[in-house]
Amino acid sequence: ETTFEKALILEYLPYVGDNMNFRSDVELGEFLLNIESKKEYKLKGKAKGYIEIIQEIDIQNDLQPFLFEMIPNGRRTILSLDINFNQGKVKLMEDSFQKLDKLMSMLSNYPGMAIQLEGHTDFRLIARTNLRLNEPRIQSVKKYHTNRNISSRRIKTNAYGGSDPLSKKNIEEAKLMNRRV
């Protein structure tokens, strides 16, 4: 079994060319950088077996932590986006758009990528009612992407209703977590 290094590349913005390359600790994947504050950079993160991340960052102070999540690029990788819905509603909640845009970016950057959206409801209603509510929710997430030129053939769907809750607590926060795609 071989280990691999994670690489981080920083480019000064708006001028591309002055790149700084960094390698991480093999185990942790953490970086400690000394760079100028009050500057803008483009960050590229690379690691074998993960989708490359590209993000612009604006360094405002000397000790500014950033956390970047590297997403595995293999088959059957589960990405939890936590797209939530109000009880009995199909309309996407406002806090979902940033997460959907992140997925949109991945689908645009990797045209060979196909995904499966899995929908869940809370478990309070009759199972058949939950499944009927679940399908339009999944379709609203799918439509968000197909309306932005992602082929519907790349997006499969599966509705589980209330059969797989994240929490069985009878509090509103737990119920909201269970209403997800």
Secondary structure as the mmCIF struct_conf table of DSSP 4:
data_model
#
loop_
_struct_conf.conf_type_id
_struct_conf.id
_struct_conf.beg_label_comp_id
_struct_conf.beg_label_asym_id
_struct_conf.beg_label_seq_id
_struct_conf.end_label_comp_id
_struct_conf.end_label_asym_id
_struct_conf.end_label_seq_id
STRN STRN1 ALA A 7 TYR A 12
BEND BEND1 LEU A 13 PRO A 14
STRN STRN2 ASN A 19 ARG A 23
TURN_TY1_P TURN_TY1_P1 VAL A 26 LEU A 28
BEND BEND2 SER A 37 LYS A 38
STRN STRN3 LYS A 39 LYS A 46
TURN_TY1_P TURN_TY1_P2 LYS A 48 GLY A 49
STRN STRN4 TYR A 50 TYR A 50
STRN STRN5 ILE A 53 ILE A 59
BEND BEND3 ASN A 61 LEU A 63
STRN STRN6 PRO A 72 PRO A 72
BEND BEND4 GLY A 74 GLY A 74
TURN_TY1_P TURN_TY1_P3 ARG A 75 ARG A 76
STRN STRN7 ASN A 84 ASN A 84
TURN_TY1_P TURN_TY1_P4 GLN A 87 GLY A 88
BEND BEND5 LYS A 91 LYS A 91
HELX_LH_PP_P HELX_LH_PP_P1 LEU A 92 MET A 93
HELX_RH_3T_P HELX_RH_3T_P1 GLU A 94 SER A 96
HELX_RH_AL_P HELX_RH_AL_P1 PHE A 97 ASN A 109
TURN_TY1_P TURN_TY1_P5 PRO A 111 GLY A 112
STRN STRN8 ILE A 115 GLY A 119
STRN STRN9 HIS A 120 HIS A 120
BEND BEND6 PHE A 123 LEU A 125
HELX_RH_AL_P HELX_RH_AL_P2 ALA A 127 THR A 146
TURN_TY1_P TURN_TY1_P6 ASN A 147 ASN A 149
HELX_RH_3T_P HELX_RH_3T_P2 SER A 152 ARG A 154
STRN STRN10 ILE A 155 ALA A 159
TURN_TY1_P TURN_TY1_P7 GLY A 161 GLY A 162
BEND BEND7 SER A 163 ASP A 164
BEND BEND8 LEU A 166 LEU A 166
BEND BEND9 ASN A 170 ILE A 171
HELX_RH_AL_P HELX_RH_AL_P3 GLU A 172 ASN A 178
BEND BEND10 ARG A 179 ARG A 179
STRN STRN11 ARG A 180 ARG A 180
#
